[in-house]
Amino acid sequence: MDTNTQAEMFFLISSVGFVVLWILVAIFLFYLIRATHTFSRIIEKIEKDVNTIGDTTKEMISELRDNAFASLMNFLFKKKKKKTTSKDGSK
């Protein structure tokens, strides 16, 4: 083979190689973007759930504090019941 034919074969093979390489890179980028989008949606759902759980937890703590305060007040200031005795003298 002469030099021109060898050069043409080299450029043909390298061109096909670069096209195949760029197709593989494009496929990889497509899947990478798709995976990133999926992870983004998952993270958004997790953040929303964490915020909901945080709000629910704050409400529960507030209710617990209110109930604990009310229970403490009832314990400290409850009226003592009078002991009643029956007519025959037994309690």
LUMTORFI-91111 format. One record per atom (N, C-alpha, C): residue in one letter; z, y, x; atom name. Coordinates in nm, 2 decimals. Last residue first. Example, Ala and Ser with C-alpha at 12.3 -4.5 7.8 and 13.67 -1.06 7.14 Angstrom:
% residues 2
<r rest="S" Z="0.71" Y="-0.22" X="1.28" atom="N"/>
<r rest="S" Z="0.71" Y="-0.11" X="1.37" atom="CA"/>
<r rest="S" Z="0.79" Y="0.00" X="1.29" atom="C"/>
<r rest="A" Z="0.78" Y="-0.57" X="1.32" atom="N"/>
<r rest="A" Z="0.78" Y="-0.45" X="1.23" atom="CA"/>
<r rest="A" Z="0.78" Y="-0.33" X="1.32" atom="C"/>
//
This chain:
% residues 91
<r rest="K" Z="10.75" Y="0.37" X="-6.59" atom="N"/>
<r rest="K" Z="10.64" Y="0.46" X="-6.55" atom="CA"/>
<r rest="K" Z="10.51" Y="0.42" X="-6.60" atom="C"/>
<r rest="S" Z="10.99" Y="0.34" X="-6.85" atom="N"/>
<r rest="S" Z="10.91" Y="0.29" X="-6.74" atom="CA"/>
<r rest="S" Z="10.79" Y="0.38" X="-6.71" atom="C"/>
<r rest="G" Z="11.12" Y="0.45" X="-7.06" atom="N"/>
<r rest="G" Z="11.18" Y="0.48" X="-6.93" atom="CA"/>
<r rest="G" Z="11.09" Y="0.42" X="-6.82" atom="C"/>
<r rest="D" Z="11.02" Y="0.44" X="-7.32" atom="N"/>
<r rest="D" Z="11.12" Y="0.34" X="-7.28" atom="CA"/>
<r rest="D" Z="11.17" Y="0.35" X="-7.14" atom="C"/>
<r rest="K" Z="10.83" Y="0.63" X="-7.34" atom="N"/>
<r rest="K" Z="10.95" Y="0.65" X="-7.41" atom="CA"/>
<r rest="K" Z="11.06" Y="0.55" X="-7.36" atom="C"/>
<r rest="S" Z="10.68" Y="0.67" X="-7.01" atom="N"/>
<r rest="S" Z="10.68" Y="0.63" X="-7.15" atom="CA"/>
<r rest="S" Z="10.82" Y="0.65" X="-7.21" atom="C"/>
<r rest="T" Z="10.59" Y="0.95" X="-6.81" atom="N"/>
<r rest="T" Z="10.67" Y="0.83" X="-6.84" atom="CA"/>
<r rest="T" Z="10.67" Y="0.80" X="-6.98" atom="C"/>
<r rest="T" Z="10.35" Y="1.07" X="-6.59" atom="N"/>
<r rest="T" Z="10.40" Y="1.06" X="-6.73" atom="CA"/>
<r rest="T" Z="10.48" Y="0.94" X="-6.74" atom="C"/>
<r rest="K" Z="10.31" Y="1.30" X="-6.34" atom="N"/>
<r rest="K" Z="10.34" Y="1.16" X="-6.37" atom="CA"/>
<r rest="K" Z="10.40" Y="1.15" X="-6.51" atom="C"/>
<r rest="K" Z="10.05" Y="1.52" X="-6.33" atom="N"/>
<r rest="K" Z="10.19" Y="1.49" X="-6.36" atom="CA"/>
<r rest="K" Z="10.20" Y="1.35" X="-6.39" atom="C"/>
<r rest="K" Z="9.83" Y="1.56" X="-6.05" atom="N"/>
<r rest="K" Z="9.85" Y="1.50" X="-6.19" atom="CA"/>
<r rest="K" Z="10.00" Y="1.48" X="-6.21" atom="C"/>
<r rest="K" Z="9.75" Y="1.85" X="-5.89" atom="N"/>
<r rest="K" Z="9.82" Y="1.72" X="-5.88" atom="CA"/>
<r rest="K" Z="9.85" Y="1.68" X="-6.03" atom="C"/>
<r rest="K" Z="9.43" Y="1.97" X="-5.84" atom="N"/>
<r rest="K" Z="9.55" Y="1.98" X="-5.91" atom="CA"/>
<r rest="K" Z="9.62" Y="1.84" X="-5.91" atom="C"/>
<r rest="K" Z="9.30" Y="2.04" X="-5.51" atom="N"/>
<r rest="K" Z="9.30" Y="1.97" X="-5.64" atom="CA"/>
<r rest="K" Z="9.43" Y="1.97" X="-5.71" atom="C"/>
<r rest="F" Z="9.25" Y="2.17" X="-5.28" atom="N"/>
<r rest="F" Z="9.30" Y="2.25" X="-5.39" atom="CA"/>
<r rest="F" Z="9.30" Y="2.17" X="-5.52" atom="C"/>
<r rest="L" Z="9.16" Y="1.99" X="-5.08" atom="N"/>
<r rest="L" Z="9.27" Y="2.08" X="-5.05" atom="CA"/>
<r rest="L" Z="9.33" Y="2.14" X="-5.18" atom="C"/>
<r rest="F" Z="8.96" Y="1.84" X="-5.22" atom="N"/>
<r rest="F" Z="9.07" Y="1.77" X="-5.16" atom="CA"/>
<r rest="F" Z="9.19" Y="1.87" X="-5.14" atom="C"/>
<r rest="N" Z="8.78" Y="2.05" X="-5.29" atom="N"/>
<r rest="N" Z="8.84" Y="1.97" X="-5.39" atom="CA"/>
<r rest="N" Z="8.97" Y="1.89" X="-5.34" atom="C"/>
<r rest="M" Z="8.71" Y="2.13" X="-5.03" atom="N"/>
<r rest="M" Z="8.78" Y="2.22" X="-5.12" atom="CA"/>
<r rest="M" Z="8.85" Y="2.15" X="-5.23" atom="C"/>
<r rest="L" Z="8.58" Y="1.90" X="-4.94" atom="N"/>
<r rest="L" Z="8.70" Y="1.95" X="-4.87" atom="CA"/>
<r rest="L" Z="8.78" Y="2.04" X="-4.96" atom="C"/>
<r rest="S" Z="8.37" Y="1.89" X="-5.11" atom="N"/>
<r rest="S" Z="8.47" Y="1.78" X="-5.11" atom="CA"/>
<r rest="S" Z="8.60" Y="1.82" X="-5.04" atom="C"/>
<r rest="A" Z="8.24" Y="2.12" X="-5.05" atom="N"/>
<r rest="A" Z="8.29" Y="2.11" X="-5.18" atom="CA"/>
<r rest="A" Z="8.39" Y="2.00" X="-5.18" atom="C"/>
<r rest="F" Z="8.17" Y="2.06" X="-4.78" atom="N"/>
<r rest="F" Z="8.25" Y="2.18" X="-4.81" atom="CA"/>
<r rest="F" Z="8.31" Y="2.16" X="-4.95" atom="C"/>
<r rest="A" Z="8.00" Y="1.84" X="-4.83" atom="N"/>
<r rest="A" Z="8.12" Y="1.82" X="-4.74" atom="CA"/>
<r rest="A" Z="8.22" Y="1.94" X="-4.77" atom="C"/>
<r rest="N" Z="7.80" Y="1.96" X="-4.98" atom="N"/>
<r rest="N" Z="7.88" Y="1.85" X="-5.04" atom="CA"/>
<r rest="N" Z="8.01" Y="1.83" X="-4.96" atom="C"/>
<r rest="D" Z="7.70" Y="2.14" X="-4.79" atom="N"/>
<r rest="D" Z="7.75" Y="2.19" X="-4.91" atom="CA"/>
<r rest="D" Z="7.84" Y="2.08" X="-4.98" atom="C"/>
<r rest="R" Z="7.62" Y="1.96" X="-4.59" atom="N"/>
<r rest="R" Z="7.72" Y="2.06" X="-4.56" atom="CA"/>
<r rest="R" Z="7.78" Y="2.11" X="-4.69" atom="C"/>
<r rest="L" Z="7.43" Y="1.81" X="-4.73" atom="N"/>
<r rest="L" Z="7.54" Y="1.74" X="-4.68" atom="CA"/>
<r rest="L" Z="7.66" Y="1.84" X="-4.65" atom="C"/>
<r rest="E" Z="7.24" Y="2.01" X="-4.78" atom="N"/>
<r rest="E" Z="7.31" Y="1.95" X="-4.89" atom="CA"/>
<r rest="E" Z="7.43" Y="1.88" X="-4.85" atom="C"/>
<r rest="S" Z="7.16" Y="2.06" X="-4.51" atom="N"/>
<r rest="S" Z="7.22" Y="2.17" X="-4.60" atom="CA"/>
<r rest="S" Z="7.30" Y="2.11" X="-4.71" atom="C"/>
<r rest="I" Z="7.06" Y="1.81" X="-4.44" atom="N"/>
<r rest="I" Z="7.18" Y="1.87" X="-4.37" atom="CA"/>
<r rest="I" Z="7.24" Y="1.98" X="-4.45" atom="C"/>
<r rest="M" Z="6.84" Y="1.80" X="-4.62" atom="N"/>
<r rest="M" Z="6.95" Y="1.70" X="-4.63" atom="CA"/>
<r rest="M" Z="7.07" Y="1.75" X="-4.56" atom="C"/>
<r rest="E" Z="6.69" Y="2.02" X="-4.54" atom="N"/>
<r rest="E" Z="6.74" Y="2.02" X="-4.67" atom="CA"/>
<r rest="E" Z="6.86" Y="1.92" X="-4.68" atom="C"/>
<r rest="K" Z="6.63" Y="1.93" X="-4.28" atom="N"/>
<r rest="K" Z="6.70" Y="2.06" X="-4.30" atom="CA"/>
<r rest="K" Z="6.76" Y="2.06" X="-4.43" atom="C"/>
<r rest="T" Z="6.47" Y="1.71" X="-4.35" atom="N"/>
<r rest="T" Z="6.60" Y="1.69" X="-4.27" atom="CA"/>
<r rest="T" Z="6.69" Y="1.82" X="-4.28" atom="C"/>
<r rest="T" Z="6.26" Y="1.83" X="-4.47" atom="N"/>
<r rest="T" Z="6.34" Y="1.73" X="-4.55" atom="CA"/>
<r rest="T" Z="6.48" Y="1.72" X="-4.48" atom="C"/>
<r rest="D" Z="6.15" Y="1.96" X="-4.25" atom="N"/>
<r rest="D" Z="6.20" Y="2.04" X="-4.37" atom="CA"/>
<r rest="D" Z="6.29" Y="1.95" X="-4.45" atom="C"/>
<r rest="G" Z="6.09" Y="1.74" X="-4.08" atom="N"/>
<r rest="G" Z="6.18" Y="1.85" X="-4.04" atom="CA"/>
<r rest="G" Z="6.24" Y="1.93" X="-4.15" atom="C"/>
<r rest="I" Z="5.90" Y="1.61" X="-4.24" atom="N"/>
<r rest="I" Z="6.03" Y="1.54" X="-4.20" atom="CA"/>
<r rest="I" Z="6.13" Y="1.65" X="-4.16" atom="C"/>
<r rest="T" Z="5.70" Y="1.81" X="-4.23" atom="N"/>
<r rest="T" Z="5.76" Y="1.76" X="-4.36" atom="CA"/>
<r rest="T" Z="5.90" Y="1.70" X="-4.34" atom="C"/>
<r rest="N" Z="5.65" Y="1.82" X="-3.96" atom="N"/>
<r rest="N" Z="5.70" Y="1.94" X="-4.02" atom="CA"/>
<r rest="N" Z="5.76" Y="1.90" X="-4.16" atom="C"/>
<r rest="V" Z="5.56" Y="1.55" X="-3.92" atom="N"/>
<r rest="V" Z="5.68" Y="1.60" X="-3.85" atom="CA"/>
<r rest="V" Z="5.74" Y="1.72" X="-3.92" atom="C"/>
<r rest="D" Z="5.33" Y="1.56" X="-4.08" atom="N"/>
<r rest="D" Z="5.44" Y="1.47" X="-4.12" atom="CA"/>
<r rest="D" Z="5.57" Y="1.51" X="-4.05" atom="C"/>
<r rest="K" Z="5.18" Y="1.74" X="-3.93" atom="N"/>
<r rest="K" Z="5.21" Y="1.77" X="-4.07" atom="CA"/>
<r rest="K" Z="5.33" Y="1.69" X="-4.12" atom="C"/>
<r rest="E" Z="5.16" Y="1.60" X="-3.69" atom="N"/>
<r rest="E" Z="5.23" Y="1.73" X="-3.69" atom="CA"/>
<r rest="E" Z="5.27" Y="1.77" X="-3.84" atom="C"/>
<r rest="I" Z="5.01" Y="1.38" X="-3.78" atom="N"/>
<r rest="I" Z="5.15" Y="1.36" X="-3.72" atom="CA"/>
<r rest="I" Z="5.22" Y="1.49" X="-3.73" atom="C"/>
<r rest="K" Z="4.77" Y="1.50" X="-3.85" atom="N"/>
<r rest="K" Z="4.85" Y="1.43" X="-3.95" atom="CA"/>
<r rest="K" Z="5.00" Y="1.41" X="-3.91" atom="C"/>
<r rest="E" Z="4.69" Y="1.60" X="-3.60" atom="N"/>
<r rest="E" Z="4.72" Y="1.69" X="-3.71" atom="CA"/>
<r rest="E" Z="4.80" Y="1.63" X="-3.82" atom="C"/>
<r rest="I" Z="4.66" Y="1.36" X="-3.46" atom="N"/>
<r rest="I" Z="4.76" Y="1.45" X="-3.42" atom="CA"/>
<r rest="I" Z="4.79" Y="1.55" X="-3.53" atom="C"/>
<r rest="I" Z="4.44" Y="1.26" X="-3.60" atom="N"/>
<r rest="I" Z="4.57" Y="1.18" X="-3.60" atom="CA"/>
<r rest="I" Z="4.68" Y="1.28" X="-3.56" atom="C"/>
<r rest="R" Z="4.24" Y="1.45" X="-3.55" atom="N"/>
<r rest="R" Z="4.29" Y="1.43" X="-3.68" atom="CA"/>
<r rest="R" Z="4.42" Y="1.35" X="-3.69" atom="C"/>
<r rest="S" Z="4.23" Y="1.41" X="-3.27" atom="N"/>
<r rest="S" Z="4.27" Y="1.54" X="-3.32" atom="CA"/>
<r rest="S" Z="4.31" Y="1.53" X="-3.46" atom="C"/>
<r rest="F" Z="4.13" Y="1.15" X="-3.25" atom="N"/>
<r rest="F" Z="4.27" Y="1.18" X="-3.20" atom="CA"/>
<r rest="F" Z="4.32" Y="1.31" X="-3.25" atom="C"/>
<r rest="T" Z="3.88" Y="1.20" X="-3.36" atom="N"/>
<r rest="T" Z="3.97" Y="1.10" X="-3.42" atom="CA"/>
<r rest="T" Z="4.11" Y="1.13" X="-3.38" atom="C"/>
<r rest="H" Z="3.77" Y="1.37" X="-3.16" atom="N"/>
<r rest="H" Z="3.78" Y="1.42" X="-3.30" atom="CA"/>
<r rest="H" Z="3.88" Y="1.33" X="-3.38" atom="C"/>
<r rest="T" Z="3.77" Y="1.20" X="-2.94" atom="N"/>
<r rest="T" Z="3.85" Y="1.32" X="-2.94" atom="CA"/>
<r rest="T" Z="3.87" Y="1.37" X="-3.08" atom="C"/>
<r rest="A" Z="3.59" Y="1.01" X="-3.03" atom="N"/>
<r rest="A" Z="3.73" Y="0.97" X="-3.01" atom="CA"/>
<r rest="A" Z="3.82" Y="1.09" X="-3.00" atom="C"/>
<r rest="R" Z="3.36" Y="1.17" X="-3.03" atom="N"/>
<r rest="R" Z="3.40" Y="1.11" X="-3.15" atom="CA"/>
<r rest="R" Z="3.55" Y="1.06" X="-3.14" atom="C"/>
<r rest="I" Z="3.33" Y="1.24" X="-2.76" atom="N"/>
<r rest="I" Z="3.36" Y="1.35" X="-2.86" atom="CA"/>
<r rest="I" Z="3.41" Y="1.29" X="-2.99" atom="C"/>
<r rest="L" Z="3.29" Y="0.98" X="-2.66" atom="N"/>
<r rest="L" Z="3.41" Y="1.06" X="-2.61" atom="CA"/>
<r rest="L" Z="3.44" Y="1.17" X="-2.72" atom="C"/>
<r rest="Y" Z="3.05" Y="0.91" X="-2.78" atom="N"/>
<r rest="Y" Z="3.17" Y="0.83" X="-2.81" atom="CA"/>
<r rest="Y" Z="3.30" Y="0.91" X="-2.77" atom="C"/>
<r rest="F" Z="2.89" Y="1.11" X="-2.66" atom="N"/>
<r rest="F" Z="2.90" Y="1.09" X="-2.80" atom="CA"/>
<r rest="F" Z="3.02" Y="1.02" X="-2.84" atom="C"/>
<r rest="L" Z="2.92" Y="1.05" X="-2.38" atom="N"/>
<r rest="L" Z="2.97" Y="1.18" X="-2.44" atom="CA"/>
<r rest="L" Z="2.98" Y="1.17" X="-2.59" atom="C"/>
<r rest="F" Z="2.79" Y="0.80" X="-2.38" atom="N"/>
<r rest="F" Z="2.93" Y="0.81" X="-2.34" atom="CA"/>
<r rest="F" Z="2.99" Y="0.94" X="-2.40" atom="C"/>
<r rest="I" Z="2.53" Y="0.87" X="-2.45" atom="N"/>
<r rest="I" Z="2.60" Y="0.78" X="-2.53" atom="CA"/>
<r rest="I" Z="2.75" Y="0.79" X="-2.50" atom="C"/>
<r rest="A" Z="2.47" Y="1.04" X="-2.23" atom="N"/>
<r rest="A" Z="2.47" Y="1.10" X="-2.37" atom="CA"/>
<r rest="A" Z="2.55" Y="1.00" X="-2.46" atom="C"/>
<r rest="V" Z="2.48" Y="0.86" X="-2.02" atom="N"/>
<r rest="V" Z="2.57" Y="0.97" X="-2.02" atom="CA"/>
<r rest="V" Z="2.58" Y="1.03" X="-2.16" atom="C"/>
<r rest="L" Z="2.26" Y="0.69" X="-2.09" atom="N"/>
<r rest="L" Z="2.40" Y="0.64" X="-2.09" atom="CA"/>
<r rest="L" Z="2.50" Y="0.75" X="-2.09" atom="C"/>
<r rest="I" Z="2.06" Y="0.88" X="-2.07" atom="N"/>
<r rest="I" Z="2.08" Y="0.82" X="-2.20" atom="CA"/>
<r rest="I" Z="2.22" Y="0.76" X="-2.20" atom="C"/>
<r rest="W" Z="2.07" Y="0.94" X="-1.80" atom="N"/>
<r rest="W" Z="2.11" Y="1.04" X="-1.89" atom="CA"/>
<r rest="W" Z="2.13" Y="0.99" X="-2.03" atom="C"/>
<r rest="L" Z="1.99" Y="0.68" X="-1.70" atom="N"/>
<r rest="L" Z="2.12" Y="0.74" X="-1.66" atom="CA"/>
<r rest="L" Z="2.16" Y="0.85" X="-1.76" atom="C"/>
<r rest="V" Z="1.73" Y="0.67" X="-1.79" atom="N"/>
<r rest="V" Z="1.83" Y="0.57" X="-1.84" atom="CA"/>
<r rest="V" Z="1.97" Y="0.62" X="-1.81" atom="C"/>
<r rest="V" Z="1.62" Y="0.89" X="-1.65" atom="N"/>
<r rest="V" Z="1.62" Y="0.89" X="-1.80" atom="CA"/>
<r rest="V" Z="1.72" Y="0.79" X="-1.85" atom="C"/>
<r rest="F" Z="1.66" Y="0.80" X="-1.39" atom="N"/>
<r rest="F" Z="1.73" Y="0.92" X="-1.43" atom="CA"/>
<r rest="F" Z="1.73" Y="0.93" X="-1.59" atom="C"/>
<r rest="G" Z="1.49" Y="0.57" X="-1.39" atom="N"/>
<r rest="G" Z="1.64" Y="0.56" X="-1.36" atom="CA"/>
<r rest="G" Z="1.71" Y="0.68" X="-1.41" atom="C"/>
<r rest="V" Z="1.25" Y="0.69" X="-1.43" atom="N"/>
<r rest="V" Z="1.30" Y="0.60" X="-1.53" atom="CA"/>
<r rest="V" Z="1.45" Y="0.58" X="-1.51" atom="C"/>
<r rest="S" Z="1.24" Y="0.84" X="-1.19" atom="N"/>
<r rest="S" Z="1.23" Y="0.91" X="-1.32" atom="CA"/>
<r rest="S" Z="1.29" Y="0.82" X="-1.43" atom="C"/>
<r rest="S" Z="1.24" Y="0.63" X="-0.99" atom="N"/>
<r rest="S" Z="1.35" Y="0.73" X="-1.00" atom="CA"/>
<r rest="S" Z="1.35" Y="0.80" X="-1.13" atom="C"/>
<r rest="I" Z="0.99" Y="0.51" X="-1.06" atom="N"/>
<r rest="I" Z="1.12" Y="0.43" X="-1.07" atom="CA"/>
<r rest="I" Z="1.24" Y="0.53" X="-1.08" atom="C"/>
<r rest="L" Z="0.82" Y="0.72" X="-1.00" atom="N"/>
<r rest="L" Z="0.82" Y="0.65" X="-1.13" atom="CA"/>
<r rest="L" Z="0.95" Y="0.58" X="-1.15" atom="C"/>
<r rest="F" Z="0.87" Y="0.78" X="-0.73" atom="N"/>
<r rest="F" Z="0.90" Y="0.88" X="-0.84" atom="CA"/>
<r rest="F" Z="0.90" Y="0.82" X="-0.98" atom="C"/>
<r rest="F" Z="0.79" Y="0.53" X="-0.62" atom="N"/>
<r rest="F" Z="0.93" Y="0.58" X="-0.60" atom="CA"/>
<r rest="F" Z="0.96" Y="0.68" X="-0.71" atom="C"/>
<r rest="M" Z="0.52" Y="0.52" X="-0.69" atom="N"/>
<r rest="M" Z="0.61" Y="0.42" X="-0.74" atom="CA"/>
<r rest="M" Z="0.75" Y="0.47" X="-0.73" atom="C"/>
<r rest="E" Z="0.43" Y="0.75" X="-0.54" atom="N"/>
<r rest="E" Z="0.42" Y="0.75" X="-0.69" atom="CA"/>
<r rest="E" Z="0.51" Y="0.64" X="-0.75" atom="C"/>
<r rest="A" Z="0.48" Y="0.66" X="-0.28" atom="N"/>
<r rest="A" Z="0.55" Y="0.78" X="-0.34" atom="CA"/>
<r rest="A" Z="0.54" Y="0.78" X="-0.49" atom="C"/>
<r rest="Q" Z="0.30" Y="0.44" X="-0.27" atom="N"/>
<r rest="Q" Z="0.45" Y="0.42" X="-0.25" atom="CA"/>
<r rest="Q" Z="0.53" Y="0.54" X="-0.31" atom="C"/>
<r rest="T" Z="0.06" Y="0.58" X="-0.29" atom="N"/>
<r rest="T" Z="0.10" Y="0.48" X="-0.39" atom="CA"/>
<r rest="T" Z="0.25" Y="0.45" X="-0.39" atom="C"/>
<r rest="N" Z="0.07" Y="0.73" X="-0.06" atom="N"/>
<r rest="N" Z="0.06" Y="0.79" X="-0.19" atom="CA"/>
<r rest="N" Z="0.11" Y="0.70" X="-0.30" atom="C"/>
<r rest="T" Z="0.07" Y="0.54" X="0.15" atom="N"/>
<r rest="T" Z="0.18" Y="0.63" X="0.13" atom="CA"/>
<r rest="T" Z="0.18" Y="0.69" X="-0.01" atom="C"/>
<r rest="D" Z="-0.07" Y="0.22" X="0.04" atom="N"/>
<r rest="D" Z="-0.07" Y="0.34" X="0.12" atom="CA"/>
<r rest="D" Z="0.05" Y="0.43" X="0.08" atom="C"/>
<r rest="M" Z="0.00" Y="-0.12" X="0.08" atom="N"/>
<r rest="M" Z="0.00" Y="0.00" X="0.00" atom="CA"/>
<r rest="M" Z="0.00" Y="0.12" X="0.09" atom="C"/>
//
